[in-house]
């Protein structure tokens, strides 16, 4: 993609980052909750 205007490249990068977030969100939330419950369970006598 050499020769492309830097502004167009920047906008493409931002659009790509915004598009990836909803795809990974359920996995991130599930993993975070699993780690939290695991820590909570270990702290419970």
Backbone as CSV, one residue per row, in Angstrom:
resi,resn,N_x,N_y,N_z,CA_x,CA_y,CA_z,C_x,C_y,C_z
1,UNK,0.825,-1.190,0.000,0.000,0.000,0.000,0.867,1.250,0.000
2,UNK,2.023,1.128,-0.536,2.890,2.297,-0.612,2.343,3.260,-1.651
3,UNK,2.559,4.522,-1.408,2.081,5.529,-2.327,0.697,6.053,-1.967
4,UNK,0.059,5.460,-0.949,-1.255,5.918,-0.516,-1.087,7.128,0.411
5,UNK,-2.039,8.040,0.392,-1.970,9.184,1.313,-2.023,8.700,2.763
6,UNK,-1.238,9.341,3.621,-1.161,8.898,5.009,-2.499,9.043,5.726
7,UNK,-3.303,10.030,5.376,-4.597,10.214,6.020,-5.528,9.044,5.694
8,UNK,-5.495,8.608,4.453,-6.319,7.464,4.061,-5.880,6.207,4.801
9,UNK,-4.577,6.035,4.958,-4.058,4.886,5.685,-4.469,4.944,7.157
10,UNK,-4.420,6.129,7.748,-4.811,6.303,9.139,-6.288,5.964,9.332
11,UNK,-7.137,6.471,8.458,-8.567,6.188,8.550,-8.844,4.700,8.362
12,UNK,-8.131,4.063,7.470,-8.287,2.621,7.262,-7.903,1.856,8.524
13,UNK,-6.817,2.269,9.163,-6.382,1.619,10.403,-7.393,1.779,11.520
14,UNK,-7.953,2.974,11.652,-8.967,3.221,12.683,-10.218,2.400,12.401
15,UNK,-10.640,2.375,11.153,-11.823,1.591,10.789,-11.597,0.107,11.064
16,UNK,-10.412,-0.387,10.791,-10.101,-1.787,11.041,-10.129,-2.087,12.537
17,UNK,-9.574,-1.193,13.345,-9.581,-1.384,14.799,-11.005,-1.389,15.349
18,UNK,-11.851,-0.499,14.847,-13.239,-0.431,15.316,-13.998,-1.690,14.888
19,UNK,-13.708,-2.215,13.725,-14.394,-3.410,13.236,-13.988,-4.654,14.012
20,UNK,-12.762,-4.704,14.521,-12.278,-5.886,15.229,-12.845,-5.967,16.639
21,UNK,-13.107,-4.832,17.268,-13.545,-4.821,18.665,-14.824,-5.638,18.875
22,UNK,-15.895,-5.452,18.108,-17.094,-6.257,18.366,-16.880,-7.757,18.143
23,UNK,-15.955,-8.130,17.280,-15.690,-9.544,17.036,-15.049,-10.204,18.255
24,UNK,-14.155,-9.512,18.916,-13.416,-10.100,20.033,-14.080,-9.854,21.381
25,UNK,-15.065,-8.983,21.437,-15.659,-8.601,22.712,-16.249,-9.781,23.487
26,UNK,-17.046,-10.656,22.895,-17.587,-11.774,23.682,-16.498,-12.673,24.272
27,UNK,-15.445,-12.920,23.527,-14.354,-13.755,24.037,-13.651,-13.075,25.198
28,UNK,-13.400,-11.788,25.079,-12.718,-11.048,26.150,-13.566,-11.033,27.414
29,UNK,-14.855,-10.796,27.277,-15.745,-10.765,28.443,-15.809,-12.142,29.096
30,UNK,-15.927,-13.193,28.309,-16.003,-14.546,28.858,-14.735,-14.912,29.605
31,UNK,-13.589,-14.615,29.027,-12.311,-14.937,29.676,-12.143,-14.124,30.953
32,UNK,-12.504,-12.843,30.911,-12.389,-11.997,32.098,-13.278,-12.505,33.224
33,UNK,-14.502,-12.873,32.900,-15.409,-13.398,33.925,-14.902,-14.728,34.483
34,UNK,-14.379,-15.582,33.628,-13.858,-16.871,34.085,-12.681,-16.681,35.037
35,UNK,-11.790,-15.760,34.717,-10.644,-15.493,35.596,-11.123,-14.921,36.928
36,UNK,-12.106,-14.021,36.865,-12.641,-13.423,38.094,-13.312,-14.460,38.994
37,UNK,-14.101,-15.345,38.408,-14.788,-16.373,39.194,-13.766,-17.347,39.779
38,UNK,-12.738,-17.644,39.024,-11.702,-18.550,39.516,-10.995,-17.956,40.744
39,UNK,-10.674,-16.658,40.640,-10.050,-15.985,41.789,-10.985,-15.879,42.975
40,UNK,-12.254,-15.629,42.701,-13.249,-15.529,43.754,-13.414,-16.876,44.458
41,UNK,-13.428,-17.945,43.678,-13.576,-19.288,44.233,-12.363,-19.645,45.086
42,UNK,-11.196,-19.258,44.672,-9.971,-19.579,45.437,-9.941,-18.808,46.748
43,UNK,-10.537,-17.621,46.800,-10.524,-16.808,48.008,-11.603,-17.241,49.002
44,UNK,-12.566,-18.027,48.551,-13.654,-18.468,49.423,-13.192,-19.673,50.230
45,UNK,-13.372,-19.627,51.551,-12.915,-20.761,52.376,-13.750,-21.997,52.192
